[in-house]
């Protein structure tokens, strides 16, 4: 009987379940290590200026609680269009929402970057302002991360407080 347990094996199943949970917890707490060369590759790949300090977490540091004057950014967010130094638009939106960059989902970053670029390319009336963006979108918490969702009833160009309305 390969891998089967009957009711008499409940204590064994419980012990196995506890062991699997312990292993998963230990694995999630394991830190990845990044080398100085890999950090430099990231700097070159995303044109990060030399005045921006890149470093790995220390042994007692956590990505969700970075040291003072540092922030955590995951490379996939860079792949979605986030750049350093961070554009004022993104800094202001994050400040208004009281969120750090690592708290936004990758899809959220893609949506924020795409919204900003589409607004500029469509020449709707200058750059998209944080106020205009926030009148259309809101952060929605989902399993520890924040997605970007349209506000109920809002669509592109229908934000009532936008000085640059688009009418179809």
Secondary structure, 3 states (H helix, E strand, C coil): CCCCCCHHHHHHHHHHHHHHHHHHHHHHHCCCCCCHHHHHHHHHHCCCCCCCCCCCCCCCCECCECCCCCCCCCHHHHHCCCCCCCCHHHHHHHHHHCCCHHHECHHHHHHHHHHHHHHHHCCCCCCCCHHHHHHHEEEEEECCEEEEEECCCCCCCCCCCCCCCCCC
